[in-house]
Amino acid sequence: MDYKTKLNHSQKLFTKPQYLRLIKNGQNPDQNHPPVVKFFTGGAATWLISELGDNGIAFGFCDLGHGYPELGYVDLNELVALGKVERDLHFKGTKPMSDYVKEANAKGRISA
């Protein structure tokens, strides 16, 4: 898994700076990192990703649109295989992940 991996037919999974930040964050997993990237589908599913291991397993905040967002791990190879996922080109993680979690728990969804 690298930053050149395609998310869909036209969009890379990450930019190179995003990829490097995710790898660096993954080397310090006990921190409360801000999310680096946001992925979404045409439906209600949203992923805020803050860390990446060299095995393609990412850590972040996931919301499949059922009202129960949760922190956890996602296999980015499986995410790419969905084929309907896009990266939010305008997203900037401006606060620690815990703040996004508090907001989502109050609203029942990720609203980043």
Backbone as numpy.savetxt, mean C-alpha at the origin, in Angstrom:
# Nx Ny Nz CAx CAy CAz Cx Cy Cz
10.69 -9.09 -7.13 9.83 -7.92 -7.13 10.74 -6.68 -7.13
10.52 -5.81 -8.08 11.26 -4.55 -8.10 10.33 -3.43 -8.55
10.86 -2.25 -8.61 10.02 -1.11 -8.94 9.56 -1.11 -10.39
10.19 -1.91 -11.24 9.80 -1.96 -12.65 8.67 -2.93 -12.91
8.30 -3.72 -11.92 7.20 -4.66 -12.08 5.94 -3.88 -12.45
5.21 -4.39 -13.41 4.00 -3.70 -13.89 2.80 -4.03 -13.01
2.08 -3.00 -12.65 0.84 -3.15 -11.91 -0.29 -3.50 -12.87
-0.29 -2.85 -13.99 -1.22 -3.16 -15.06 -0.46 -2.97 -16.37
-1.12 -2.95 -17.47 -0.42 -2.90 -18.76 0.39 -1.62 -18.97
0.10 -0.56 -18.24 0.78 0.71 -18.51 1.46 1.36 -17.31
1.25 0.83 -16.12 1.74 1.52 -14.93 2.67 0.64 -14.10
3.80 1.22 -13.71 4.72 0.50 -12.83 4.13 0.42 -11.43
4.52 -0.62 -10.73 4.07 -0.82 -9.36 4.50 0.34 -8.47
5.76 0.78 -8.62 6.30 1.89 -7.83 7.21 2.72 -8.71
7.46 3.94 -8.28 8.58 4.70 -8.84 9.84 4.20 -8.14
10.98 4.50 -8.66 12.22 4.06 -8.02 12.35 4.66 -6.61
12.09 5.97 -6.40 12.17 6.51 -5.03 11.20 5.83 -4.07
10.00 5.52 -4.53 9.03 4.81 -3.68 9.56 3.43 -3.31
10.07 2.73 -4.28 10.61 1.39 -4.05 11.74 1.43 -3.01
12.66 2.35 -3.17 13.79 2.46 -2.23 13.30 2.80 -0.82
12.30 3.68 -0.70 11.74 4.04 0.60 11.05 2.82 1.24
10.30 2.07 0.45 9.61 0.88 0.97 10.61 -0.16 1.48
11.68 -0.38 0.73 12.71 -1.34 1.15 13.37 -0.86 2.44
13.72 0.44 2.50 14.34 0.99 3.70 13.41 0.85 4.90
12.14 1.17 4.72 11.17 1.02 5.81 11.06 -0.44 6.24
11.12 -1.36 5.28 11.04 -2.78 5.60 12.20 -3.28 6.43
13.31 -2.57 6.39 14.47 -2.93 7.21 14.34 -2.42 8.64
13.35 -1.57 8.89 13.06 -1.03 10.22 11.58 -1.20 10.51
11.11 -2.44 10.62 9.67 -2.68 10.69 8.99 -2.25 11.99
9.73 -1.92 13.01 9.10 -1.54 14.28 8.75 -0.06 14.35
8.95 0.65 13.26 8.63 2.08 13.22 7.19 2.28 12.77
6.67 3.45 13.01 5.32 3.83 12.59 5.45 4.67 11.32
5.84 4.00 10.22 6.12 4.70 8.96 4.84 5.26 8.32
4.95 6.40 7.67 3.82 6.84 6.84 3.71 5.91 5.63
2.52 5.76 5.09 2.41 4.96 3.87 3.15 5.65 2.72
3.73 4.85 1.87 4.51 5.36 0.74 3.67 5.36 -0.53
2.86 4.33 -0.71 2.01 4.24 -1.90 0.60 3.85 -1.50
-0.32 4.23 -2.39 -1.73 3.85 -2.23 -2.16 3.14 -3.51
-2.72 1.96 -3.35 -3.30 1.23 -4.47 -4.81 1.18 -4.28
-5.54 1.09 -5.37 -7.00 0.99 -5.28 -7.53 0.25 -6.50
-8.76 -0.20 -6.39 -9.45 -0.82 -7.51 -10.58 0.11 -7.94
-11.24 -0.24 -9.00 -12.40 0.53 -9.44 -13.53 0.43 -8.43
-13.47 -0.57 -7.56 -14.47 -0.73 -6.51 -14.02 -0.01 -5.25
-14.24 -0.62 -4.12 -13.97 0.03 -2.84 -12.65 -0.39 -2.20
-11.89 -1.29 -2.79 -10.66 -1.80 -2.16 -9.53 -0.76 -2.23
-8.82 -0.62 -1.10 -7.72 0.32 -0.98 -6.61 -0.31 -0.15
-5.37 -0.07 -0.55 -4.20 -0.52 0.20 -3.27 0.66 0.39
-2.84 0.92 1.62 -1.80 1.90 1.93 -0.58 1.09 2.34
0.49 1.16 1.58 1.66 0.32 1.79 2.81 1.15 2.34
3.42 0.66 3.43 4.51 1.41 4.07 5.85 0.68 4.06
5.84 -0.63 3.85 7.08 -1.40 3.93 7.06 -2.51 2.89
8.26 -2.92 2.47 8.38 -3.99 1.49 9.58 -4.86 1.82
9.35 -6.17 1.85 10.44 -7.13 2.00 10.94 -7.53 0.63
12.14 -8.08 0.56 12.70 -8.46 -0.74 11.99 -9.66 -1.35
11.06 -10.25 -0.64 10.29 -11.39 -1.14 8.97 -10.98 -1.78
8.72 -9.68 -1.91 7.48 -9.21 -2.51 6.33 -9.12 -1.55
6.58 -9.36 -0.26 5.55 -9.24 0.75 5.62 -7.83 1.33
4.51 -7.13 1.29 4.45 -5.75 1.76 3.62 -5.67 3.03
3.90 -4.66 3.83 3.10 -4.39 5.03 2.34 -3.10 4.80
1.10 -3.09 5.25 0.33 -1.88 5.12 -1.06 -2.01 5.72
-1.89 -1.11 5.34 -3.25 -1.01 5.83 -4.16 -1.33 4.66
-4.97 -2.36 4.80 -5.78 -2.87 3.70 -7.27 -2.76 4.01
-8.01 -2.36 3.00 -9.46 -2.23 3.13 -10.08 -2.80 1.86
-10.74 -3.94 1.99 -11.36 -4.57 0.82 -12.76 -4.05 0.55
-13.18 -3.05 1.32 -14.46 -2.42 1.08 -15.62 -3.04 1.83
-15.32 -3.83 2.86 -16.37 -4.49 3.63 -16.59 -3.84 5.00
-15.93 -2.71 5.25 -16.11 -2.00 6.51 -15.19 -2.43 7.62
-14.17 -3.25 7.29 -13.26 -3.75 8.31 -11.80 -3.60 7.86
-11.30 -2.38 7.73 -9.90 -2.21 7.33 -8.97 -2.79 8.39
-7.83 -3.33 7.94 -6.91 -3.94 8.90 -5.46 -3.80 8.46
-4.59 -3.73 9.45 -3.15 -3.76 9.21 -2.76 -5.19 8.91
-1.82 -5.36 7.99 -1.39 -6.71 7.70 -0.44 -6.76 6.52
-0.21 -7.96 6.06 0.73 -8.21 4.97 -0.03 -8.57 3.71
0.52 -8.17 2.58 -0.07 -8.50 1.29 1.05 -8.93 0.35
0.79 -10.00 -0.38 1.73 -10.47 -1.39 1.49 -9.62 -2.64
2.47 -8.80 -3.00 2.27 -7.90 -4.13 2.17 -8.65 -5.45
2.73 -9.85 -5.52 2.55 -10.66 -6.73 1.07 -11.00 -6.91
0.37 -11.29 -5.82 -1.05 -11.58 -5.90 -1.84 -10.31 -6.25
-1.42 -9.19 -5.71 -2.09 -7.93 -6.02 -1.96 -7.61 -7.51
-0.76 -7.77 -8.04 -0.51 -7.52 -9.46 -1.36 -8.47 -10.31
-1.51 -9.71 -9.85 -2.28 -10.70 -10.61 -3.76 -10.34 -10.73
-4.26 -9.49 -9.84 -5.66 -9.07 -9.93 -5.93 -8.32 -11.23
-4.94 -7.56 -11.69 -5.05 -6.87 -12.96 -5.94 -5.64 -12.98
-6.67 -5.37 -11.92 -7.58 -4.23 -11.89 -7.14 -3.19 -10.88
-5.93 -3.28 -10.40 -5.43 -2.40 -9.35 -4.62 -1.27 -9.97
-4.77 -0.07 -9.41 -4.01 1.09 -9.86 -3.30 1.74 -8.70
-2.20 2.43 -8.99 -1.50 3.22 -7.99 -2.01 4.65 -8.07
-2.33 5.23 -6.94 -2.77 6.61 -6.87 -1.56 7.50 -7.12
-1.53 8.15 -8.26 -0.38 8.96 -8.65 -0.24 10.23 -7.83
-1.29 10.63 -7.13 -1.28 11.89 -6.39 -1.17 11.70 -4.88
-1.13 10.44 -4.42 -1.10 10.19 -2.98 0.25 10.54 -2.39
0.21 11.19 -1.24 1.40 11.48 -0.43 1.06 11.12 1.01
1.77 10.16 1.57 1.58 9.81 2.97 2.15 10.91 3.85
1.29 11.63 4.53 1.73 12.81 5.28 1.74 12.62 6.79
1.32 11.44 7.24 1.27 11.20 8.68 1.57 9.73 8.94
1.87 9.39 10.18 2.17 7.99 10.50 0.98 7.08 10.20
1.28 5.83 9.90 0.24 4.86 9.58 -0.82 4.79 10.68
-0.40 4.92 11.94 -1.36 4.83 13.05 -2.46 5.88 12.94
-2.15 7.05 12.37 -3.18 8.08 12.19 -4.21 7.66 11.14
-3.76 7.03 10.07 -4.68 6.52 9.06 -5.57 5.42 9.64
-4.98 4.60 10.51 -5.74 3.52 11.16 -6.83 4.10 12.05
-6.49 5.10 12.87 -7.49 5.72 13.75 -8.64 6.32 12.95
-8.31 7.03 11.88 -9.35 7.65 11.05 -10.25 6.59 10.40
-9.63 5.54 9.88 -10.40 4.49 9.21 -11.28 3.72 10.19
-10.78 3.50 11.39 -11.59 2.80 12.39 -12.81 3.64 12.77
-12.66 4.95 12.79 -13.79 5.82 13.11 -14.81 5.87 11.97
-14.32 5.79 10.72 -15.20 5.91 9.54 -15.63 4.55 8.97
-14.92 3.50 9.34 -15.22 2.17 8.79 -14.61 1.95 7.41
-13.70 2.83 7.01 -13.05 2.70 5.70 -11.82 3.58 5.66
-10.92 3.27 4.75 -9.76 4.13 4.52 -10.21 5.32 3.69
-9.85 6.50 4.13 -10.24 7.70 3.38 -9.02 8.57 3.13
-8.03 7.96 2.52 -6.77 8.69 2.22 -6.73 9.09 0.76
